Structure formats: C-alpha cells, structure tokens
C-alpha cells in the first residue's frame, strides 16, 4: 500500500512527486513513455522562470532528477484503469495492480489527428507530430506545418533550422499563437503561409510523403502542394480513456477539478494538461502538481485522524 501513486511523469507529475515525497509520503510514479511528457516534443523552452533558454528534453531530465530527491520511486507501466474502494484505490496496469491511498492523474494529452486519407498510411514516413524528434530527417527539404496555435508556429520556426522552406497552413485568416511567436514567424524568410485552407489528403508514393491536397474553405477550390514532410499541430486530446468508467471526465474527456485539484472522487486528483483549464503550459502544470502533492498529504493526514 503506497501513500500516493502518480500516473504520468510530465512536469506536473514530477512536481507532485517532489512535494508528496518531501512530505514523507511513499510515492510511486508510473509512466508509459519517456519522463518529461510533452517536454520531449519541445525544442526550446523560454517561458519557464528561473532556467533561461533550455531544451525541453534537458528540462525534463532535470525535473526527473529533482523529483527523486526525497525518495519517490519511478516505474514504467501502462495504466488501464483505477478502482475506487473508498479509503484506498487500486491502479490497474498491463503488468500488475497497485494499491494506494491517493491517486494523482497527470497523464496529459496527445496531439490530435487530422483524420484525413494518407495520415495513418504515411505516419513515420513523412507525417509527424514532433518537430524535435523528426525534423533532422528533413534537412534542406520543404516541410508543411498544419495549425495556427503556439505549437504550430513555434515548431514551424524550429524546423527552419533544418528545412529549406516551411509552409504553415491554417484554416483561418489569422494565427492564434502568442504575438511574440507570430512576429518571429512573420520575420522568418524561410516561412510562408497559406490561409483559409484545410487538408483533404496527404499524398505519397514509394512509402513517403510527396504532397498534400488542399481545400480553400472560402472558395472550395482544391489544389495540390508538393512537400517532403507534414508536421501536424491542430490541438490536443486528453489521454483519459482508462478513467472514463470513474465518471470524472467531461464530454470532451477533460477532467474537471476544484482549486485543490480534487476530482469528484475523494482521494483522486488531476493535474496539468489533462485538467479542464484555460491554459496548458509547463508553469501551470508545475503549479497544479505542487498543489496536488500538498493536498495529498492533507488528505492522508485527515484519514489517520
């Protein structure tokens, strides 16, 4: 029986592990991927106070080190569900089950797919959702980025370090990204924009991407654009399917909480990108994690009284 099990080792999960273990609780962090979560898909982090400019993977590794300083354990495991037994919970994984007094859900989200023909077929063969991971494979090529938010514009700018040209395609006539990111992209000679346009199909041959079929949302005209790679940033979907049976998610799959990060079930907390919230950033995930770690301590102390 652990005091706390944290599902997910992103910035929020690792901060919760730091706070809970520092309060002398027994803590296990379960992660099904690389520690750091979305940090591993982020080229440069420049808006997290106190560290200056740092790569996402480097910041993730530093957070991993710090999260273990007070005895928190880390283990690899895919969580398939949670059973609520009142004063204790059982976390179900593919490799076994764990009993715990508190669960903190920090599984984050994943990049949303376009759902168009060719996307799955050419995934890993020119279709990518991670500029940091796959950008170096397209040196001196023409790349397309789909989306208009922070991730699309920031990663599009990153790709100009390796690509000959980057075309950002957005379904609206203006970007949604922060102004500082927009300004950098507009000033970058390697970046071009195609507005009011969606993707009908990702085209390829010989098992690699060769272009896209594009549709103008105002004229309905369809054109083709040659490209060597497509990077998709059209939003996020929460990774909450294992927790749907608990009844703690909303219609979109996000988990509503109060200011203490409490879900509708006592002893189960949710933090970071998986929460129903207005901003999903490293700083907000870290703030959520610190609150949940401290609230877990208070919850367990109240159980002992």
Phi and psi restraints in degrees (value plus and minus 20) as a CYANA .aco file:
   2 UNK   PHI    -108.1   -68.1
   2 UNK   PSI     140.8   180.8
   3 UNK   PHI     -94.9   -54.9
   3 UNK   PSI     -66.6   -26.6
   4 UNK   PHI    -158.7  -118.7
   4 UNK   PSI     112.9   152.9
   5 UNK   PHI    -137.2   -97.2
   5 UNK   PSI     108.3   148.3
   6 UNK   PHI    -128.7   -88.7
   6 UNK   PSI     105.9   145.9
   7 UNK   PHI    -120.6   -80.6
   7 UNK   PSI      83.6   123.6
   8 UNK   PHI      96.6   136.6
   8 UNK   PSI     114.5   154.5
   9 UNK   PHI    -140.4  -100.4
   9 UNK   PSI      25.7    65.7
  10 UNK   PHI    -103.7   -63.7
  10 UNK   PSI    -191.2  -151.2
  11 UNK   PHI     -75.1   -35.1
  11 UNK   PSI     -60.8   -20.8
  12 UNK   PHI     -86.6   -46.6
  12 UNK   PSI     -68.7   -28.7
  13 UNK   PHI     -81.6   -41.6
  13 UNK   PSI     -61.5   -21.5
  14 UNK   PHI     -90.9   -50.9
  14 UNK   PSI     -52.3   -12.3
  15 UNK   PHI     -88.7   -48.7
  15 UNK   PSI     -61.9   -21.9
  16 UNK   PHI     -80.6   -40.6
  16 UNK   PSI     -59.6   -19.6
  17 UNK   PHI     -83.5   -43.5
  17 UNK   PSI     -60.9   -20.9
  18 UNK   PHI     -81.5   -41.5
  18 UNK   PSI     -68.9   -28.9
  19 UNK   PHI     -88.7   -48.7
  19 UNK   PSI     -63.1   -23.1
  20 UNK   PHI     -88.8   -48.8
  20 UNK   PSI     -62.7   -22.7
  21 UNK   PHI     -90.9   -50.9
  21 UNK   PSI     -52.0   -12.0
  22 UNK   PHI     -87.1   -47.1
  22 UNK   PSI     -43.7    -3.7
  23 UNK   PHI    -105.8   -65.8
  23 UNK   PSI      -7.5    32.5
  24 UNK   PHI      49.5    89.5
  24 UNK   PSI      11.0    51.0
  25 UNK   PHI    -115.3   -75.3
  25 UNK   PSI     129.4   169.4
  26 UNK   PHI    -100.5   -60.5
  26 UNK   PSI     103.9   143.9
  27 UNK   PHI    -147.5  -107.5
  27 UNK   PSI     113.7   153.7
  28 UNK   PHI    -143.4  -103.4
  28 UNK   PSI     108.1   148.1
  29 UNK   PHI    -125.2   -85.2
  29 UNK   PSI     102.4   142.4
  30 UNK   PHI    -125.2   -85.2
  30 UNK   PSI     107.5   147.5
  31 UNK   PHI    -156.1  -116.1
  31 UNK   PSI     111.2   151.2
  32 UNK   PHI    -114.1   -74.1
  32 UNK   PSI     -21.0    19.0
  33 UNK   PHI    -158.3  -118.3
  33 UNK   PSI    -172.0  -132.0
  34 UNK   PHI     -97.7   -57.7
  34 UNK   PSI     117.5   157.5
  35 UNK   PHI     -77.8   -37.8
  35 UNK   PSI     118.1   158.1
  36 UNK   PHI      95.8   135.8
  36 UNK   PSI     -41.5    -1.5
  37 UNK   PHI      38.4    78.4
  37 UNK   PSI    -149.6  -109.6
  38 UNK   PHI     -85.8   -45.8
  38 UNK   PSI     -34.3     5.7
  39 UNK   PHI     -77.9   -37.9
  39 UNK   PSI     -51.6   -11.6
  40 UNK   PHI     -89.8   -49.8
  40 UNK   PSI     -34.4     5.6
  41 UNK   PHI    -124.1   -84.1
  41 UNK   PSI      -9.9    30.1
  42 UNK   PHI    -133.2   -93.2
  42 UNK   PSI     104.7   144.7
  43 UNK   PHI     -88.4   -48.4
  43 UNK   PSI     -83.9   -43.9
  44 UNK   PHI    -145.9  -105.9
  44 UNK   PSI     117.8   157.8
  45 UNK   PHI    -131.2   -91.2
  45 UNK   PSI     100.9   140.9
  46 UNK   PHI    -149.0  -109.0
  46 UNK   PSI     -16.2    23.8
  47 UNK   PHI    -140.5  -100.5
  47 UNK   PSI       5.7    45.7
  48 UNK   PHI    -129.5   -89.5
  48 UNK   PSI      93.5   133.5
  49 UNK   PHI     -79.9   -39.9
  49 UNK   PSI     120.1   160.1
  50 UNK   PHI      76.0   116.0
  50 UNK   PSI     -31.4     8.6
  51 UNK   PHI    -136.6   -96.6
  51 UNK   PSI     -26.8    13.2
  52 UNK   PHI      47.9    87.9
  52 UNK   PSI    -174.3  -134.3
  53 UNK   PHI    -100.2   -60.2
  53 UNK   PSI     105.6   145.6
  54 UNK   PHI    -167.5  -127.5
  54 UNK   PSI     129.4   169.4
  55 UNK   PHI     -94.8   -54.8
  55 UNK   PSI     131.8   171.8
  56 UNK   PHI     -77.9   -37.9
  56 UNK   PSI     -69.6   -29.6
  57 UNK   PHI     -80.9   -40.9
  57 UNK   PSI     -56.8   -16.8
  58 UNK   PHI     -85.3   -45.3
  58 UNK   PSI     -62.1   -22.1
  59 UNK   PHI     -85.7   -45.7
  59 UNK   PSI     -58.6   -18.6
  60 UNK   PHI     -81.0   -41.0
  60 UNK   PSI     -62.4   -22.4
  61 UNK   PHI     -87.0   -47.0
  61 UNK   PSI     -57.6   -17.6
  62 UNK   PHI     -85.6   -45.6
  62 UNK   PSI     -61.0   -21.0
  63 UNK   PHI     -84.5   -44.5
  63 UNK   PSI     -57.1   -17.1
  64 UNK   PHI     -81.8   -41.8
  64 UNK   PSI     -64.5   -24.5
  65 UNK   PHI     -80.6   -40.6
  65 UNK   PSI     -67.8   -27.8
  66 UNK   PHI     -86.1   -46.1
  66 UNK   PSI     -54.4   -14.4
  67 UNK   PHI     -87.9   -47.9
  67 UNK   PSI     -37.7     2.3
  68 UNK   PHI    -119.3   -79.3
  68 UNK   PSI     -21.4    18.6
  69 UNK   PHI     -82.0   -42.0
  69 UNK   PSI     -46.3    -6.3
  70 UNK   PHI    -133.6   -93.6
  70 UNK   PSI       3.5    43.5
  71 UNK   PHI      80.6   120.6
  71 UNK   PSI     -17.4    22.6
  72 UNK   PHI     -83.9   -43.9
  72 UNK   PSI     115.7   155.7
  73 UNK   PHI    -114.0   -74.0
  73 UNK   PSI     128.5   168.5
  74 UNK   PHI    -141.3  -101.3
  74 UNK   PSI     117.2   157.2
  75 UNK   PHI    -161.8  -121.8
  75 UNK   PSI     131.7   171.7
  76 UNK   PHI    -109.0   -69.0
  76 UNK   PSI     110.9   150.9
  77 UNK   PHI    -195.9  -155.9
  77 UNK   PSI     120.6   160.6
  78 UNK   PHI    -114.0   -74.0
  78 UNK   PSI      96.1   136.1
  79 UNK   PHI    -102.1   -62.1
  79 UNK   PSI     112.0   152.0
  80 UNK   PHI    -128.9   -88.9
  80 UNK   PSI     -30.6     9.4
  81 UNK   PHI     151.6   191.6
  81 UNK   PSI     153.1   193.1
  82 UNK   PHI    -152.8  -112.8
  82 UNK   PSI     114.1   154.1
  83 UNK   PHI    -127.0   -87.0
  83 UNK   PSI     111.0   151.0
  84 UNK   PHI    -118.5   -78.5
  84 UNK   PSI      96.7   136.7
  85 UNK   PHI    -131.3   -91.3
  85 UNK   PSI       4.2    44.2
  86 UNK   PHI      65.2   105.2
  86 UNK   PSI    -118.9   -78.9
  87 UNK   PHI    -101.9   -61.9
  87 UNK   PSI     -19.8    20.2
  88 UNK   PHI    -170.4  -130.4
  88 UNK   PSI     140.4   180.4
  89 UNK   PHI    -143.1  -103.1
  89 UNK   PSI     134.7   174.7
  90 UNK   PHI    -137.1   -97.1
  90 UNK   PSI     101.8   141.8
  91 UNK   PHI    -113.9   -73.9
  91 UNK   PSI     100.6   140.6
  92 UNK   PHI    -114.8   -74.8
  92 UNK   PSI     112.1   152.1
  93 UNK   PHI    -150.5  -110.5
  93 UNK   PSI     150.1   190.1
  94 UNK   PHI     -84.5   -44.5
  94 UNK   PSI     -42.7    -2.7
  95 UNK   PHI    -131.0   -91.0
  95 UNK   PSI     -15.6    24.4
  96 UNK   PHI     129.1   169.1
  96 UNK   PSI     155.4   195.4
  97 UNK   PHI    -138.7   -98.7
  97 UNK   PSI     133.0   173.0
  98 UNK   PHI    -151.5  -111.5
  98 UNK   PSI     113.4   153.4
  99 UNK   PHI    -115.2   -75.2
  99 UNK   PSI     123.9   163.9
 100 UNK   PHI    -177.1  -137.1
 100 UNK   PSI     136.2   176.2
 101 UNK   PHI    -100.8   -60.8
 101 UNK   PSI     -53.4   -13.4
 102 UNK   PHI    -154.0  -114.0
 102 UNK   PSI     121.8   161.8
 103 UNK   PHI    -140.0  -100.0
 103 UNK   PSI     112.8   152.8
 104 UNK   PHI    -135.7   -95.7
 104 UNK   PSI      95.8   135.8
 105 UNK   PHI    -108.9   -68.9
 105 UNK   PSI      98.0   138.0
 106 UNK   PHI    -156.3  -116.3
 106 UNK   PSI      20.8    60.8
 107 UNK   PHI     -97.2   -57.2
 107 UNK   PSI     -34.7     5.3
 108 UNK   PHI      52.9    92.9
 108 UNK   PSI    -169.4  -129.4
 109 UNK   PHI    -162.4  -122.4
 109 UNK   PSI     152.5   192.5
 110 UNK   PHI    -148.6  -108.6
 110 UNK   PSI     139.1   179.1
 111 UNK   PHI     -86.1   -46.1
 111 UNK   PSI     112.7   152.7
 112 UNK   PHI     -93.6   -53.6
 112 UNK   PSI     123.2   163.2
 113 UNK   PHI    -109.5   -69.5
 113 UNK   PSI     136.1   176.1
 114 UNK   PHI     -92.4   -52.4
 114 UNK   PSI     -55.1   -15.1
 115 UNK   PHI      57.6    97.6
 115 UNK   PSI       9.8    49.8
 116 UNK   PHI    -127.1   -87.1
 116 UNK   PSI     142.0   182.0
 117 UNK   PHI     -78.9   -38.9
 117 UNK   PSI     113.8   153.8
 118 UNK   PHI      75.0   115.0
 118 UNK   PSI     -36.1     3.9
 119 UNK   PHI     -86.0   -46.0
 119 UNK   PSI     -70.7   -30.7
 120 UNK   PHI     -91.7   -51.7
 120 UNK   PSI     -59.0   -19.0
 121 UNK   PHI     -80.0   -40.0
 121 UNK   PSI     -58.4   -18.4
 122 UNK   PHI    -126.3   -86.3
 122 UNK   PSI      -5.7    34.3
 123 UNK   PHI     -81.9   -41.9
 123 UNK   PSI     106.0   146.0
 124 UNK   PHI      61.6   101.6
 124 UNK   PSI     -21.8    18.2
 125 UNK   PHI    -145.7  -105.7
 125 UNK   PSI      13.1    53.1
 126 UNK   PHI     108.6   148.6
 126 UNK   PSI     -39.5     0.5
 127 UNK   PHI    -120.8   -80.8
 127 UNK   PSI     107.0   147.0
 128 UNK   PHI    -163.3  -123.3
 128 UNK   PSI     139.1   179.1
 129 UNK   PHI    -141.9  -101.9
 129 UNK   PSI      -6.9    33.1
 130 UNK   PHI    -164.4  -124.4
 130 UNK   PSI      81.9   121.9
 131 UNK   PHI     -85.6   -45.6
 131 UNK   PSI     -58.2   -18.2
 132 UNK   PHI     -83.9   -43.9
 132 UNK   PSI     -61.4   -21.4
 133 UNK   PHI     -90.3   -50.3
 133 UNK   PSI     -65.8   -25.8
 134 UNK   PHI    -131.7   -91.7
 134 UNK   PSI     -32.6     7.4
 135 UNK   PHI     -72.3   -32.3
 135 UNK   PSI     -65.0   -25.0
 136 UNK   PHI     -80.3   -40.3
 136 UNK   PSI     -36.6     3.4
 137 UNK   PHI     -97.8   -57.8
 137 UNK   PSI     -27.2    12.8
 138 UNK   PHI    -139.2   -99.2
 138 UNK   PSI      19.1    59.1
 139 UNK   PHI     -81.2   -41.2
 139 UNK   PSI     110.0   150.0
 140 UNK   PHI      43.7    83.7
 140 UNK   PSI       6.4    46.4
 141 UNK   PHI    -127.0   -87.0
 141 UNK   PSI     153.3   193.3
 142 UNK   PHI    -118.0   -78.0
 142 UNK   PSI      99.7   139.7
 143 UNK   PHI    -135.5   -95.5
 143 UNK   PSI     129.2   169.2
 144 UNK   PHI    -136.7   -96.7
 144 UNK   PSI     116.0   156.0
 145 UNK   PHI    -135.6   -95.6
 145 UNK   PSI     109.9   149.9
 146 UNK   PHI    -124.0   -84.0
 146 UNK   PSI     102.7   142.7
 147 UNK   PHI     115.1   155.1
 147 UNK   PSI     149.2   189.2
 148 UNK   PHI    -159.6  -119.6
 148 UNK   PSI     -11.1    28.9
 149 UNK   PHI    -111.0   -71.0
 149 UNK   PSI    -188.7  -148.7
 150 UNK   PHI     -76.5   -36.5
 150 UNK   PSI     -68.1   -28.1
 151 UNK   PHI     -83.0   -43.0
 151 UNK   PSI     -64.8   -24.8
 152 UNK   PHI     -81.2   -41.2
 152 UNK   PSI     -67.0   -27.0
 153 UNK   PHI     -93.2   -53.2
 153 UNK   PSI     -61.3   -21.3
 154 UNK   PHI     -86.1   -46.1
 154 UNK   PSI     -65.5   -25.5
 155 UNK   PHI     -93.1   -53.1
 155 UNK   PSI     -49.6    -9.6
 156 UNK   PHI     -82.1   -42.1
 156 UNK   PSI     -62.2   -22.2
 157 UNK   PHI     -84.7   -44.7
 157 UNK   PSI     -59.0   -19.0
 158 UNK   PHI     -81.3   -41.3
 158 UNK   PSI     -61.1   -21.1
 159 UNK   PHI     -84.8   -44.8
 159 UNK   PSI     -42.1    -2.1
 160 UNK   PHI     -86.4   -46.4
 160 UNK   PSI     -34.5     5.5
 161 UNK   PHI     -90.4   -50.4
 161 UNK   PSI     -43.0    -3.0
 162 UNK   PHI    -137.7   -97.7
 162 UNK   PSI     -51.2   -11.2
 163 UNK   PHI    -106.0   -66.0
 163 UNK   PSI     137.8   177.8
 164 UNK   PHI     -96.9   -56.9
 164 UNK   PSI     -56.3   -16.3
 165 UNK   PHI    -172.5  -132.5
 165 UNK   PSI     125.2   165.2
 166 UNK   PHI    -146.2  -106.2
 166 UNK   PSI     106.4   146.4
 167 UNK   PHI    -129.8   -89.8
 167 UNK   PSI     101.1   141.1
 168 UNK   PHI    -117.4   -77.4
 168 UNK   PSI     102.4   142.4
 169 UNK   PHI    -129.2   -89.2
 169 UNK   PSI     106.9   146.9
 170 UNK   PHI    -152.7  -112.7
 170 UNK   PSI     122.4   162.4
 171 UNK   PHI     -96.8   -56.8
 171 UNK   PSI     -32.3     7.7
 172 UNK   PHI    -128.6   -88.6
 172 UNK   PSI    -198.4  -158.4
 173 UNK   PHI    -120.6   -80.6
 173 UNK   PSI     -11.0    29.0
 174 UNK   PHI    -174.0  -134.0
 174 UNK   PSI     135.2   175.2
 175 UNK   PHI    -100.3   -60.3
 175 UNK   PSI     138.1   178.1
 176 UNK   PHI    -123.3   -83.3
 176 UNK   PSI     -24.5    15.5
 177 UNK   PHI     -88.6   -48.6
 177 UNK   PSI     141.5   181.5
 178 UNK   PHI     -75.9   -35.9
 178 UNK   PSI     127.5   167.5
 179 UNK   PHI     -80.2   -40.2
 179 UNK   PSI     -57.4   -17.4
 180 UNK   PHI     -83.0   -43.0
 180 UNK   PSI     -55.6   -15.6
 181 UNK   PHI     -92.4   -52.4
 181 UNK   PSI     -59.4   -19.4
 182 UNK   PHI     -81.1   -41.1
 182 UNK   PSI     -66.4   -26.4
 183 UNK   PHI     -78.8   -38.8
 183 UNK   PSI     -62.8   -22.8
 184 UNK   PHI     -82.8   -42.8
 184 UNK   PSI     -62.2   -22.2
 185 UNK   PHI     -87.0   -47.0
 185 UNK   PSI     -62.6   -22.6
 186 UNK   PHI     -84.8   -44.8
 186 UNK   PSI     -49.3    -9.3
 187 UNK   PHI    -105.1   -65.1
 187 UNK   PSI     -29.1    10.9
 188 UNK   PHI    -104.8   -64.8
 188 UNK   PSI      96.4   136.4
 189 UNK   PHI     -84.5   -44.5
 189 UNK   PSI     -39.8     0.2
 190 UNK   PHI    -105.4   -65.4
 190 UNK   PSI     -26.6    13.4
 191 UNK   PHI    -124.9   -84.9
 191 UNK   PSI     110.2   150.2
 192 UNK   PHI    -138.2   -98.2
 192 UNK   PSI     139.0   179.0
 193 UNK   PHI    -144.9  -104.9
 193 UNK   PSI     121.5   161.5
 194 UNK   PHI    -141.9  -101.9
 194 UNK   PSI      97.5   137.5
 195 UNK   PHI    -118.2   -78.2
 195 UNK   PSI     144.1   184.1
 196 UNK   PHI      32.1    72.1
 196 UNK   PSI      21.7    61.7
 197 UNK   PHI    -158.2  -118.2
 197 UNK   PSI     120.8   160.8
 198 UNK   PHI    -140.9  -100.9
 198 UNK   PSI     147.9   187.9
 199 UNK   PHI    -118.1   -78.1
 199 UNK   PSI     104.7   144.7
 200 UNK   PHI    -107.6   -67.6
 200 UNK   PSI     -56.4   -16.4
 201 UNK   PHI    -179.9  -139.9
 201 UNK   PSI     126.2   166.2
 202 UNK   PHI    -121.7   -81.7
 202 UNK   PSI     102.5   142.5
 203 UNK   PHI    -122.7   -82.7
 203 UNK   PSI     124.4   164.4
 204 UNK   PHI    -178.8  -138.8
 204 UNK   PSI     149.3   189.3
 205 UNK   PHI    -174.0  -134.0
 205 UNK   PSI     136.9   176.9
 206 UNK   PHI      33.9    73.9
 206 UNK   PSI      16.2    56.2
 207 UNK   PHI      44.2    84.2
 207 UNK   PSI      12.1    52.1
 208 UNK   PHI    -170.1  -130.1
 208 UNK   PSI     135.2   175.2
 209 UNK   PHI     -89.5   -49.5
 209 UNK   PSI     117.0   157.0
 210 UNK   PHI    -142.2  -102.2
 210 UNK   PSI     -35.0     5.0
 211 UNK   PHI     154.0   194.0
 211 UNK   PSI    -190.7  -150.7
 212 UNK   PHI    -159.3  -119.3
 212 UNK   PSI     128.2   168.2
 213 UNK   PHI    -116.0   -76.0
 213 UNK   PSI     101.9   141.9
 214 UNK   PHI    -134.1   -94.1
 214 UNK   PSI     125.5   165.5
 215 UNK   PHI    -144.3  -104.3
 215 UNK   PSI     104.6   144.6
 216 UNK   PHI     -95.6   -55.6
 216 UNK   PSI     103.8   143.8
 217 UNK   PHI     -92.8   -52.8
 217 UNK   PSI     -35.8     4.2
 218 UNK   PHI    -114.2   -74.2
 218 UNK   PSI     -58.1   -18.1
 219 UNK   PHI    -123.0   -83.0
 219 UNK   PSI     -36.5     3.5
 220 UNK   PHI      48.5    88.5
 220 UNK   PSI      -8.4    31.6
 221 UNK   PHI     -91.6   -51.6
 221 UNK   PSI     121.8   161.8
 222 UNK   PHI    -132.0   -92.0
 222 UNK   PSI     108.8   148.8
 223 UNK   PHI    -151.8  -111.8
 223 UNK   PSI     145.5   185.5
 224 UNK   PHI    -133.6   -93.6
 224 UNK   PSI     123.3   163.3
 225 UNK   PHI    -146.8  -106.8
 225 UNK   PSI     106.0   146.0
 226 UNK   PHI     -94.5   -54.5
 226 UNK   PSI     119.9   159.9
 227 UNK   PHI    -180.8  -140.8
 227 UNK   PSI     134.9   174.9
 228 UNK   PHI    -119.2   -79.2
 228 UNK   PSI     -39.0     1.0
 229 UNK   PHI    -178.6  -138.6
 229 UNK   PSI     131.8   171.8
 230 UNK   PHI    -148.5  -108.5
 230 UNK   PSI     105.7   145.7
 231 UNK   PHI    -135.2   -95.2
 231 UNK   PSI     102.2   142.2
 232 UNK   PHI    -127.5   -87.5
 232 UNK   PSI     102.8   142.8
 233 UNK   PHI    -157.8  -117.8
 233 UNK   PSI      58.1    98.1
 234 UNK   PHI    -136.8   -96.8
 234 UNK   PSI       3.3    43.3
 235 UNK   PHI     104.5   144.5
 235 UNK   PSI     159.9   199.9
 236 UNK   PHI    -147.6  -107.6
 236 UNK   PSI     128.8   168.8
 237 UNK   PHI    -142.5  -102.5
 237 UNK   PSI     115.1   155.1
 238 UNK   PHI     -88.7   -48.7
 238 UNK   PSI     125.5   165.5
 239 UNK   PHI    -113.1   -73.1
 239 UNK   PSI      36.7    76.7
 240 UNK   PHI    -128.0   -88.0
 240 UNK   PSI      -9.9    30.1
 241 UNK   PHI     -75.4   -35.4
 241 UNK   PSI     -59.3   -19.3
 242 UNK   PHI     -84.4   -44.4
 242 UNK   PSI     -33.0     7.0
 243 UNK   PHI    -131.6   -91.6
 243 UNK   PSI     -15.5    24.5
 244 UNK   PHI     -81.9   -41.9
 244 UNK   PSI     -56.1   -16.1
 245 UNK   PHI     -85.7   -45.7
 245 UNK   PSI     -39.8     0.2
 246 UNK   PHI     -93.3   -53.3
 246 UNK   PSI     -39.6     0.4
 247 UNK   PHI      56.5    96.5
 247 UNK   PSI       6.6    46.6
 248 UNK   PHI    -124.2   -84.2
 248 UNK   PSI     -18.5    21.5
 249 UNK   PHI    -123.6   -83.6
 249 UNK   PSI     137.4   177.4
 250 UNK   PHI    -110.0   -70.0
 250 UNK   PSI    -191.8  -151.8
 251 UNK   PHI     -84.2   -44.2
 251 UNK   PSI     -48.9    -8.9
 252 UNK   PHI    -108.7   -68.7
 252 UNK   PSI     -24.1    15.9
 253 UNK   PHI      77.4   117.4
 253 UNK   PSI     -27.7    12.3
 254 UNK   PHI     -96.3   -56.3
 254 UNK   PSI     137.5   177.5
 255 UNK   PHI    -125.3   -85.3
 255 UNK   PSI      93.2   133.2
 256 UNK   PHI     -91.4   -51.4
 256 UNK   PSI     121.0   161.0
 257 UNK   PHI    -157.9  -117.9
 257 UNK   PSI     149.1   189.1
 258 UNK   PHI    -112.6   -72.6
 258 UNK   PSI    -190.3  -150.3
 259 UNK   PHI     -89.5   -49.5
 259 UNK   PSI     -33.5     6.5
 260 UNK   PHI    -113.8   -73.8
 260 UNK   PSI     -13.0    27.0
 261 UNK   PHI      49.6    89.6
 261 UNK   PSI      -4.0    36.0
 262 UNK   PHI     -98.4   -58.4
 262 UNK   PSI     115.2   155.2
 263 UNK   PHI    -105.7   -65.7
 263 UNK   PSI    -190.8  -150.8
 264 UNK   PHI     -94.6   -54.6
 264 UNK   PSI     -26.9    13.1
 265 UNK   PHI    -130.7   -90.7
 265 UNK   PSI     101.3   141.3
 266 UNK   PHI     -77.1   -37.1
 266 UNK   PSI     114.8   154.8
 267 UNK   PHI      69.8   109.8
 267 UNK   PSI     -23.1    16.9
 268 UNK   PHI    -138.8   -98.8
 268 UNK   PSI     102.7   142.7
 269 UNK   PHI    -136.5   -96.5
 269 UNK   PSI     137.7   177.7
 270 UNK   PHI    -155.5  -115.5
 270 UNK   PSI     119.7   159.7
 271 UNK   PHI    -161.5  -121.5
 271 UNK   PSI     141.7   181.7
 272 UNK   PHI      53.5    93.5
 272 UNK   PSI    -168.3  -128.3
 273 UNK   PHI     -84.5   -44.5
 273 UNK   PSI     -38.2     1.8
 274 UNK   PHI     -98.3   -58.3
 274 UNK   PSI     -33.7     6.3
 275 UNK   PHI     -98.3   -58.3
 275 UNK   PSI     134.4   174.4
 276 UNK   PHI     -96.8   -56.8
 276 UNK   PSI      86.8   126.8
 277 UNK   PHI    -172.9  -132.9
 277 UNK   PSI     149.7   189.7
 278 UNK   PHI    -113.0   -73.0
 278 UNK   PSI     -34.7     5.3
 279 UNK   PHI    -164.9  -124.9
 279 UNK   PSI     113.0   153.0
 280 UNK   PHI    -141.9  -101.9
 280 UNK   PSI      76.2   116.2
 281 UNK   PHI    -157.1  -117.1
 281 UNK   PSI     147.8   187.8
 282 UNK   PHI     -78.5   -38.5
 282 UNK   PSI     -65.7   -25.7
 283 UNK   PHI     -82.4   -42.4
 283 UNK   PSI     -59.9   -19.9
 284 UNK   PHI     -91.3   -51.3
 284 UNK   PSI     -56.7   -16.7
 285 UNK   PHI     -84.1   -44.1
 285 UNK   PSI     -61.0   -21.0
 286 UNK   PHI     -83.9   -43.9
 286 UNK   PSI     -62.0   -22.0
 287 UNK   PHI     -81.9   -41.9
 287 UNK   PSI     -64.2   -24.2
 288 UNK   PHI     -79.3   -39.3
 288 UNK   PSI     -63.8   -23.8
 289 UNK   PHI     -83.5   -43.5
 289 UNK   PSI     -59.3   -19.3
 290 UNK   PHI     -86.0   -46.0
 290 UNK   PSI     -59.6   -19.6
 291 UNK   PHI     -85.8   -45.8
 291 UNK   PSI     -67.2   -27.2
 292 UNK   PHI     -83.8   -43.8
 292 UNK   PSI     -59.3   -19.3
 293 UNK   PHI     -81.8   -41.8
 293 UNK   PSI     -61.4   -21.4
 294 UNK   PHI     -92.0   -52.0
 294 UNK   PSI     -59.8   -19.8
 295 UNK   PHI     -87.3   -47.3
 295 UNK   PSI     -51.9   -11.9
 296 UNK   PHI     -82.2   -42.2
 296 UNK   PSI     -61.3   -21.3
 297 UNK   PHI     -81.0   -41.0
 297 UNK   PSI     -66.3   -26.3
 298 UNK   PHI     -83.6   -43.6
 298 UNK   PSI     -59.8   -19.8
 299 UNK   PHI     -82.9   -42.9
 299 UNK   PSI     -65.0   -25.0
 300 UNK   PHI     -89.2   -49.2
 300 UNK   PSI     -57.1   -17.1
 301 UNK   PHI     -82.6   -42.6
 301 UNK   PSI     -60.7   -20.7
 302 UNK   PHI     -86.2   -46.2
 302 UNK   PSI     -54.2   -14.2
 303 UNK   PHI     -84.0   -44.0
 303 UNK   PSI     -53.3   -13.3
 304 UNK   PHI     -98.7   -58.7
 304 UNK   PSI     -40.3    -0.3
